[in-house]
């Protein structure tokens, strides 16, 4: 079920809110758990069986870690291994078989090809598996926490706002909210505003930029000029940001409607002035997950520069492969890891002495080139597209104006302003003069939210099926 669907907006969510708030407080978690499982089952009952089975398996490991202090590290290792095997089976088995077949054929043309299993990838398995690994780690590290219960763990894993595409919520960050939370009118109102903002970002900005990106990326590479190729990657750069941050906004907003305070997942990443800063602002829940559960356990930067570089490459290799079972994703991860190492080797100090505009230009070009690897799954095609970006062919405006119309131009301008601090500075200006606290301004903001919702619904009705990009991860 999509957040940006009529059935969710006018059936699932209103019914859940009604039943949730008429349910006695001590039973509200059960109502939320039931609807979360229904939400996930909408994509296929078999998916739900996998999710439920995964929850039960991890609950067993959690209880073993709690009960057996002398052997809890062993149970942690077993639990983490089982979760890794689950995600490898569903997400990477055919990728592994493909590479075995390729290597076997290189070694011998008589190598018997291993048939692919064509396993369907369960929705959100990368997200909820990482959350379960976080659960095992956090229970292992915190002996003083109250003992876990199956309903609490089940709700933590399956909570529908962040189940399919994040943010990746840490168990320690939300366990107290699962046990007890306070819903207020102010929190609910801010949740509605945040949800509508995310809906607008997805169905209007991301989808429009996505249409533009698709038109260009599906064109034969030899027909594209450099300017058109840059237009395509710029459109995709905005699409992936507003698509994913829009989902995160909706997840955060929905959480607030039920009393949860889910942490932020984006912080204007496209204003970054280095790749290090970019990864502090982009997909924060994933980058901090890898930092705390992989990078630091490997030693972080405590054992000299070479071990630090090895740890960084390891983390970004895993970051790439986490996103998908293709070599393009691996190269994308290593590409970012390489620039992080280059910055640590001394380029960061050089960069800081340059004008801010140059720092930003360097960062955004690196990020956009990386997005080509992310968008084009076949590595040779991705490299060919990157070559087109720097071939300087057909630089005249006619080579890309044919892809644009008035609507797309307006949306691109809105995307530029919204991915910068433009609206944040306007709000800060109004806040400084206490304008936003007045009843008139609050009424105008509420009216604006209603208008954004209406426009979004119009786009939903007139558009086609458009899942979130990160659903495939």
C-alpha positions in Angstrom: 0.0 0.0 0.0 1.3 3.4 -1.0 1.1 6.5 1.2 0.3 8.4 -2.0 -2.8 6.3 -2.9 -6.4 7.0 -2.6 -7.1 3.8 -0.6 -4.5 4.9 2.0 -5.6 8.5 2.3 -9.3 8.0 2.4 -9.8 4.5 3.8 -6.8 3.0 5.7 -5.5 6.0 7.5 -8.9 7.6 8.6 -10.2 4.2 9.8 -7.0 3.5 11.8 -7.0 6.9 13.4 -10.6 6.5 14.4 -10.1 3.0 15.9 -6.8 4.0 17.5 -8.2 6.9 19.4 -11.4 5.2 20.6 -9.3 2.2 21.8 -8.3 2.4 25.5 -4.7 3.5 25.9 -3.4 0.2 27.1 -4.7 -1.5 24.0 -3.7 1.1 21.4 -0.4 -0.7 20.5 -2.3 -3.8 19.6 -4.6 -1.7 17.2 -1.5 -0.2 15.7 0.2 -3.6 15.4 -2.8 -5.1 13.7 -3.1 -2.3 11.1 0.6 -2.4 10.5 0.5 -6.0 9.6 -2.6 -5.4 7.4 -0.6 -2.5 5.7 2.3 -4.8 4.9 0.0 -7.7 3.8 -1.6 -5.4 1.2 1.5 -6.1 -0.9 1.1 -9.9 -0.6 0.2 -12.2 2.2 3.4 -14.2 1.7 5.4 -11.0 2.5 3.6 -10.9 5.9 4.5 -14.5 6.7 8.2 -13.7 6.0 7.9 -10.6 8.2 6.1 -12.4 11.1 8.6 -15.3 10.9 11.5 -12.9 11.0 10.0 -11.1 14.0 9.5 -14.4 15.9 13.1 -15.6 15.1 14.6 -12.4 16.4 12.4 -12.5 19.5 13.9 -15.8 20.3 17.4 -14.5 19.9 16.6 -11.4 22.1 15.3 -13.6 24.9 18.4 -15.8 24.7 20.6 -12.7 25.0 18.6 -11.4 28.0 18.6 -14.8 29.8 22.1 -16.0 29.2 24.5 -13.3 30.1 27.5 -15.7 29.9 26.7 -16.7 26.4 24.9 -13.6 25.1 27.8 -12.7 22.7 27.4 -16.1 21.1 23.6 -15.6 20.7 24.3 -12.1 19.3 26.6 -13.5 16.7 24.1 -16.2 15.8 21.3 -13.7 15.6 23.2 -11.3 13.4 24.4 -14.2 11.1 20.8 -15.5 10.7 19.6 -12.0 9.7 22.5 -11.5 7.2 21.7 -14.9 5.7 18.0 -14.0 5.4 18.8 -10.8 3.5 21.4 -12.6 1.4 18.9 -15.3 0.4 16.2 -13.0 -0.7 18.2 -10.1 -2.1 21.6 -11.4 -3.3 21.3 -15.1 -4.2 20.7 -14.6 -7.9 23.5 -11.9 -7.9 25.9 -14.4 -6.4 24.8 -17.1 -8.8 25.3 -14.7 -11.7 28.9 -14.0 -10.7 29.6 -17.6 -10.1 28.4 -18.4 -13.6 30.5 -15.6 -15.1 33.6 -16.7 -13.3 32.9 -20.3 -14.2 32.5 -19.5 -17.9 35.8 -17.5 -17.8 37.6 -20.5 -16.3 35.9 -23.0 -18.6 33.4 -22.7 -21.5 32.1 -26.1 -20.4 31.1 -24.8 -16.9 27.6 -25.9 -16.1 25.5 -22.8 -15.6 23.7 -22.7 -12.3 20.0 -21.8 -12.8 18.7 -18.6 -11.2 16.1 -18.9 -8.5 14.2 -15.7 -9.4 13.3 -15.1 -5.7 10.8 -12.2 -5.2 12.3 -9.5 -3.0 10.0 -8.9 0.0 9.1 -5.2 0.4 11.4 -3.3 2.8 13.4 -6.3 3.8 16.6 -4.3 3.9 15.0 -1.8 6.3 13.3 -4.2 8.8 16.2 -6.6 8.8 18.6 -3.8 9.7 16.2 -2.7 12.5 16.2 -6.2 13.8 20.0 -6.3 13.8 19.9 -3.0 15.7 17.5 -4.6 18.2 19.9 -7.4 18.9 22.8 -5.1 19.3 21.0 -2.7 21.6 19.6 -5.4 23.8 23.1 -6.9 24.0 24.7 -3.6 24.9 22.1 -2.5 27.5 21.7 -4.9 30.4 19.8 -2.3 32.4 16.9 -1.9 30.0 13.6 -3.4 30.9 12.9 -6.9 29.5 11.5 -7.0 26.0 8.0 -8.4 25.2 6.9 -9.9 21.9 4.1 -7.3 21.3 6.6 -4.5 21.8 9.2 -6.0 19.5 6.6 -6.8 16.9 5.4 -3.2 16.9 8.9 -1.9 16.8 9.7 -3.9 13.7 6.4 -3.6 11.8 5.3 -0.1 12.7 3.8 0.8 9.3 5.0 4.4 8.8 8.7 3.4 8.5 8.3 -0.4 7.8 8.9 -0.4 4.0 11.3 2.5 3.3 12.6 3.8 6.6 13.9 5.8 8.3 15.8 3.0 10.1 14.6 3.4 13.7 16.9 2.3 16.5 15.4 0.1 19.2 16.9 2.3 21.9 15.5 5.4 20.3 11.9 4.3 20.3 11.5 1.6 23.0 10.3 4.1 25.6 7.8 5.6 23.2 6.4 2.1 22.5 5.9 1.5 26.2 4.4 5.0 26.9 3.8 8.1 24.8 1.7 11.2 25.0 -0.4 12.3 22.0 -1.2 16.0 21.9 -3.2 18.2 19.5 -0.1 20.2 18.7 1.9 17.0 17.9 -0.9 15.6 15.8 -1.3 18.9 13.9 2.5 19.0 13.2 2.2 15.4 12.0 -0.5 16.3 9.5 1.5 19.2 8.2 4.6 17.1 7.9 2.7 14.3 6.1 1.1 16.7 3.6 4.5 18.3 2.9 6.0 14.8 2.2 3.0 13.9 0.0 3.5 17.1 -2.0 7.2 16.5 -2.4 6.6 13.0 -3.7 3.6 13.3 -6.0 4.4 16.7 -7.5 8.1 17.4 -7.3 9.6 13.9 -7.3 7.2 12.4 -9.9 7.5 15.3 -12.3 11.3 15.3 -12.0 11.1 11.5 -12.5 9.1 11.8 -15.7 11.8 14.2 -17.0 14.7 11.9 -15.9 13.0 8.8 -17.4 12.6 10.5 -20.8 16.3 11.3 -21.0 17.7 8.1 -19.4 15.7 5.8 -21.7 17.0 7.6 -24.8 19.8 5.9 -26.7 23.1 7.3 -25.3 24.4 8.2 -28.7 21.4 10.5 -29.3 22.1 12.6 -26.2 24.1 15.8 -26.1 26.0 16.9 -23.0 23.4 19.4 -22.0 20.6 16.9 -22.2 22.6 14.4 -20.3 23.2 16.9 -17.5 19.5 17.8 -17.5 18.7 14.1 -17.0 21.0 13.7 -14.1 19.8 17.0 -12.5 16.2 15.8 -12.8 17.1 12.4 -11.2 19.1 14.2 -8.5 16.0 16.0 -7.5 13.8 13.0 -8.0 15.6 10.7 -5.6 15.9 13.4 -3.0 12.3 14.5 -3.0 11.1 10.9 -3.4 13.0 9.5 -0.4 12.8 12.6 1.8 9.1 12.9 0.9 8.6 9.3 2.2 10.6 10.1 5.3 8.5 13.2 5.9 5.3 11.2 5.6 6.7 8.5 8.0 7.7 11.2 10.5 4.3 12.9 10.2 2.4 9.6 10.5 4.5 8.7 13.6 3.5 12.1 15.2 -0.2 11.4 14.6 0.2 8.3 16.8 2.4 10.0 19.4 5.8 8.8 18.1 8.7 11.1 17.5 10.8 9.5 14.7 14.2 11.1 14.2 15.0 13.1 11.0 16.5 11.3 8.0 17.5 14.3 5.8 19.0 17.7 6.5 19.3 19.5 3.2 22.1 17.3 1.8 22.4 19.3 -1.5 23.8 22.3 0.3 26.8 20.2 1.5 30.4 21.5 0.8 32.1 18.2 1.0 31.3 14.5 0.7 31.8 14.0 4.4 29.2 16.7 5.0 26.9 15.1 2.4 26.8 11.8 4.3 26.0 13.6 7.6 23.0 15.1 5.8 21.8 12.3 3.5 19.9 9.2 4.7 21.0 9.9 8.2 19.5 6.8 9.7 21.5 4.5 7.3 24.8 6.4 7.6 24.6 6.4 11.4 23.6 2.8 11.4 26.7 1.8 9.5 28.8 4.1 11.6 27.6 2.7 15.0 27.2 -1.0 14.0 30.0 -1.5 11.4 32.6 1.3 11.3 33.1 1.8 15.0 33.1 -2.0 15.8 35.8 -2.4 13.1 37.9 0.1 14.9 36.7 3.4 13.3 39.7 5.8 13.1 41.4 4.6 16.2 44.1 2.3 14.7 45.9 4.6 12.3 45.1 6.0 8.8 45.4 2.8 6.8 43.0 0.9 9.0 40.7 3.9 8.9 40.7 3.9 5.1 40.1 0.1 5.1 37.1 0.6 7.4 35.7 3.4 5.3 36.0 1.3 2.1 34.3 -1.6 3.9 31.5 0.5 5.1 30.8 2.1 1.7 31.1 -1.3 -0.1 28.4 -2.5 2.2 26.4 0.7 1.7 26.5 0.2 -2.0 25.6 -3.5 -1.9 22.8 -2.7 0.6 21.1 -0.6 -2.0 20.9 -3.4 -4.6 22.4 -6.5 -6.1 24.3 -5.0 -9.0 27.8 -3.9 -9.6 26.7 -0.4 -10.3 25.6 0.0 -6.7 28.9 -1.5 -5.5 30.8 1.0 -7.6 28.5 3.8 -6.4 29.4 3.0 -2.8 33.1 2.6 -3.5 33.0 5.9 -5.5 31.7 7.8 -2.4 34.2 5.9 -0.1 37.1 6.9 -2.4 36.2 10.6 -2.2 35.9 10.4 1.6 39.4 9.0 1.7 40.7 11.7 -0.7 39.2 14.3 1.6 40.8 12.7 4.7 44.2 12.5 2.9 44.3 16.3 2.9 41.9 17.5 0.2 39.5 18.6 2.9 41.9 21.2 4.3 42.5 22.5 0.7 38.8 22.5 0.1 38.1 24.7 3.2 40.4 27.4 1.8 38.4 27.6 -1.4 35.4 29.9 -1.9 32.1 28.3 -0.6 30.7 28.2 -4.2 33.6 26.1 -5.4 33.2 23.7 -2.4 29.6 23.3 -3.2 30.2 22.8 -6.9 32.8 20.1 -6.3 30.4 18.3 -3.9 27.3 18.4 -6.1 29.1 17.3 -9.2 30.5 14.3 -7.3 27.1 13.5 -6.0 25.4 13.8 -9.4 28.0 11.7 -11.1 27.4 9.1 -8.4 23.7 9.2 -9.0 24.3 8.0 -12.6 25.7 4.8 -11.2 22.7 4.6 -8.9 20.2 5.2 -11.7 21.7 3.0 -14.5 22.0 -0.5 -13.2 24.2 -1.8 -16.1 27.7 -0.6 -15.3 28.9 -0.2 -18.9 25.8 1.9 -19.7 26.3 4.0 -16.5 30.0 4.7 -17.5 28.9 5.6 -21.0 26.4 8.1 -19.7 29.1 9.6 -17.4 31.3 9.9 -20.4 28.5 11.8 -22.2 28.4 14.3 -19.3 32.0 15.3 -20.0 32.1 14.9 -23.8 30.9 18.5 -24.4 28.7 17.6 -27.4 25.7 19.6 -28.4 25.9 22.2 -25.7 23.3 24.4 -27.4 20.0 24.9 -25.5 17.9 23.2 -28.2 19.4 19.8 -27.3 17.5 19.8 -24.0 14.7 22.4 -24.3 12.6 19.8 -26.2 12.4 17.8 -22.9 10.9 20.8 -21.0 7.6 22.5 -20.7 6.3 25.2 -18.4 5.2 22.8 -15.7 8.6 21.0 -15.6 10.4 24.3 -15.5 8.3 25.6 -12.6 8.8 22.3 -10.7 12.6 22.4 -11.3 12.7 25.9 -9.9 10.6 24.8 -6.9 13.0 21.8 -6.4 16.0 24.1 -6.4 14.4 26.4 -3.8 13.1 23.5 -1.6 16.4 21.7 -1.6 18.2 24.8 -0.4 17.6 26.9 2.7 15.4 29.4 0.9 12.2 28.5 2.7 14.0 27.9 6.0 15.4 31.4 5.9 12.0 32.8 5.1 10.6 31.0 8.1 13.5 32.1 10.3 12.8 35.7 9.2 9.2 35.5 10.2 9.9 33.7 13.4 12.4 36.4 14.5 9.6 38.9 14.2 7.1 36.6 15.9 4.9 36.7 12.8 4.4 32.9 12.7 2.9 32.8 16.1 -0.1 35.0 15.2 -3.5 33.5 14.6 -3.7 35.0 11.1 -0.4 33.4 10.0 -1.3 30.1 11.6 -4.6 30.1 9.7 -2.8 30.9 6.5 -0.4 28.1 7.1 -3.2 25.7 7.7 -5.0 26.8 4.6 -1.7 26.3 2.7 -1.5 22.7 4.0 -5.1 22.1 2.8 -4.2 23.5 -0.6 -1.1 21.4 -0.9 -3.2 18.3 0.0 -5.9 19.1 -2.6 -3.2 19.7 -5.3 -1.5 16.5 -4.4 -4.8 14.6 -4.6 -5.5 16.1 -8.0 -2.0 14.9 -9.2 -2.7 11.4 -7.7 -6.0 11.1 -9.6 -4.5 12.3 -12.9 -1.2 10.4 -12.6 -0.1 6.8 -12.9 1.1 4.2 -10.4 4.3 5.6 -8.9 6.0 3.6 -6.1 8.8 5.1 -4.0 12.3 4.5 -5.3 13.5 3.0 -2.1 10.7 0.4 -2.1 13.0 -1.8 -4.1 15.6 -1.9 -1.4 
